[in-house]
């Protein structure tokens, strides 16, 4: 017996985000127009998820699955012992991963948006002195000027570009960890979690499960 867990909007968001991030990653060194478009799609999907996390169905709402650090660490400890509880919705580790991915993707999209127009970088506030010198290499002044980093102590274009790349790589690492967690949970609880994000349905809760 199965029950519906993931509503159509959550499933569209999930696979849309997968496609948009993959497109942005694959075009990072090639088609700039498509890369930027994919980035805007990512930003739009994140905005939608934030709203849907407040007004969507039961298992889409942040209040249903977000847990504190203690609960998350406790769940991870139980995972290491092979004793974790099955959750019908997102488990605490999955919830923490969702937050991490949304933050990393938001930062990637934001820095990409800044890079699209030099004036946006020039308008940024100055960095603390301990940070700005790291990007003040005089040999790269021309590139900084290209991004509008003329103000003393301002955030240079190269700094934003480096941060954009770091965040993109961090997102890719988080995606790999997320996929690994999905595979592990699927094996442990004898259900295909990837397929459930297509059909929206999961095995009905059993005694001891958290619905």
Order of alpha helices (4+ residues) and beta strands (2+ residues): beta-alpha-alpha-alpha-alpha-alpha-alpha-alpha-alpha-alpha-alpha-beta
